[in-house]
C-alpha cells in the first residue's frame, strides 16, 4: 500500500498519490488510487481507504461489471457455448459500457430506465433502430445477470423486473411463416433441378447437399445446427439419433456442442420420402474416394456454411415462385403439417426437442382449427329426452 511523491504542490504542500491494493470478492486483484497533499494527509487517506475496504460488506463492493464477469465465469460450465457467447456479446457491448463502475448496491430503477431509453435511441450502421426482438434479447441477458445476483444474495430482488421487457405498442404480430406440402414440393423440386444441372455441367455433387439439407429440415423439424452435425453413423433402423449440434459463429471456428437442451437429444423416425432421399444420397456419395460413414451427411468432410444455406434458400424459393421463408421456418413447416393433421401436441414437442410442452402449445395451438368443428359436432349430437 505505497504512497508516491508526485510532481506538483498545493498551498505549499507536496502532492502524493496513494494506492491501496486489495483482493475483491471474486478473488481478483484490484487497486484504489487517490491524491492527497502533504505527507500527513496522505497517510491519513491511506488509513481511511484500508479501513473502508475492511469494513465494507462484500455485496456493497460489487460493480455491475464485476457481476457480469462473475456470471459469465459461472455460466461457462452450465450453458451451451453458443448460448453463452451471445450473452457475452450483449453484455460487453450494451450493458457493461453503460454502467461501467456503477456499484450493484447503487443500481436503481430510474437508472435502469435510463439504460432502456439509451438502448431505444441506438441505431444500426444503416441508421435504423435496433429491432424489437434484438432489444428483448438484450433485456433478457441483463435480467439473467441480475437474477443471478439475487440467487447469490448480493441483492434482495431484481430491480429490472419492475420495468418489464421492451415493447412496441404499434407492432403488428405477423403470422407464422411456413410452407404447405404443395409449396414445399415446388421448393424442393427447384432444389433438385439445381443439383442435377450442377452435376451434369460440372460433375460436382456439392449442390445435392443442399437438396438433402432442406428435405431433412422439412421432414424432421430438426434445427439447423442439428442437421449440420448429422453424420451417417447417426442413422440406424430407419431412425435419426440427434445427439449434437454445430455452432459456426464462435471464435476459433466451428464447434461441436450438445443440442440445445436435454430434450433435444432424441430419436426421430424417418418417413419414407426422406428415407428415399437419404438412400439416394448415400449411394451417390459412397462412390467417392475417401468416403466413410463418419462424414457429415450434408457437406462430407466439412458441414455446410450457414450463409451458403441461406443463399440457396433464397435461390430455390425464387426459382419456384414462392415467398422466401427463414431456415427456421422449415421447422415450423414440419410442426404445422403435423398439427393441421391432428397429431398430438406432445408428439410434436418430442420431435422438435422442446424442453417444455407449453412452448409447443403456445406456438402451434392456433393450428388446430378442426378441433372446434369436432367439439361442436360432439355437442350437436346431444338430444334431450322430452
ABEGO torsion letter per residue (X at the ends): XBBBBBBEBBGGBBBBBBBBBBBBAAGBBBBBBBBBBEAAAAAAAAAAAAAAAAABBAAAABBAAAAAAAAAAAAAAABBAAAAAAAAAAAAAAAAAAAEABBAAABBAAAAAAAAAAAAABBBAAGBBBBAAAAAAAAAAAAAAAAAAAAAGABABBAAAAAEBBBBAABBBBBBBBBBAAAAAAAAAAAAAAAAAAAAAAGBAAAAAAAAAAAAAAAAGBBAAAAAABBAAABBGGBBBBABBBBAABBGEBBBBBBABAAABBBBBBBAAAAAAAAAAAAAAAABBGBBAABBABGEABBBBAAAAAAAAAAAAAAAGBBBBBAAAAAAAAAAAAAAAGBBAAAAAAAAGBABAAAAAAAAAAABAAAAAAAAAAAAABBBBX
